[in-house]
């Protein structure tokens, strides 16, 4: 049986650049962690705008549980990048849910 099709997530926030990295180190020498648009949007809504996960879910057109899963992954990626000096690469395309998330191997391999 195939998985349910992924619901479209409404995102209004824009990336301010293509990456966020430690200063003084070329991007080519840094490990990279991909941050997807829906992950940044969930961080923006819940952490910056202080919406509840329920409110953010309504704004994004997904359930509260989906926002909870998205934000947990996003926070892990951001915390890993900041604490381990890795680059966050902003990805504007949809991720393929059939593959493991990129942060799984990158966040745990240190």
N, C-alpha and C positions, 0 to 999 in steps of 0.2 A: 504494500500500500504506500502510495507516495505522500509526502508531507503536505500540509495545507499550504496554499500559495501565500506568500508574504504580503501583508497589508501595506499599502503605500503610506509612508510616514511624511506628514506635512512639516517642512522645515523652512523657516523664514530667515534664520541667521545666516550671515555670510562669513566666509573665512577671511581673515585679515592677513593674507599671505598664503604661502604653500606649506610652511613648516614653522615650528617653534623649537629652538635649540639652544643649548648653552653657548654663551658668547666665547669667541676666541678659538673655537675648534671648528675646522671645516666640516661641513655636512658629510662629506665623503668619508670622514674618519669616525663617524658616530653610528652606533646601532640605532635603528629606526623602529618606531612603533606607529602603526597606522591608526588614525582617529577618523572615523566616518562622520558624515554630516549629521546623521540622526543622533550620534553620541554627543557631538558638540551641542546640538540643539537641546538635548535633554539636560546637559550640564548648565546651559544658559538659562533654561526655564526654571529648573529646580534650585540651582545654587545661586546664580546671579539675580534672577528675577524673584526668587523665593516663592515660587508656586508649589503647591502640593503635587505629588505624583499624579493624583487624580486629575487636577487641573491641567497639568502638562500633557497628560494622555488625551484629554479632550482637545487641547490645542493642536496636538500632533496627529489626532485621528486614530489613536491606538488605545489599548486598555492600560489601566494602572499597572498591571503586572508586567506588561511589555516595557513600560517606562522604567519600572524597577530593574528589570534585567539589563536594559540599555545603559542605565546610569551606573549600575554596579560595574559593568565592563569598562565604561568610560573613566570612572574614578580610579580603577585599578591601573589603566593605561597611563593616565596623567600622573598619578602618584609614582609609578615606576619610572617614568621619564624624568620627573623632577628629582627624585631621590637617587637615581643611578646615572644621571647625566646623559640621557638618551634623547634623540630628536623625536618630536611628534610630527608626523607627516599627515597633512590634511588630505583626505581622499573624498573627492566629490561624487564618486560613482556608488552605486548600490553594491553592497557586499553579497556574495553568494553564500546563502545559509547552509549549503550542503558541505562546505569546507569548514574546518575548525577556525575559530577567529584568530587573526594574526597575532593578537596579544598573548595567546596561550603559550606559544613557543618563545616569543620575544620577552614577555614579562617574567617568565620563570627561568630563562636561561641567563644567569649572571655569574 
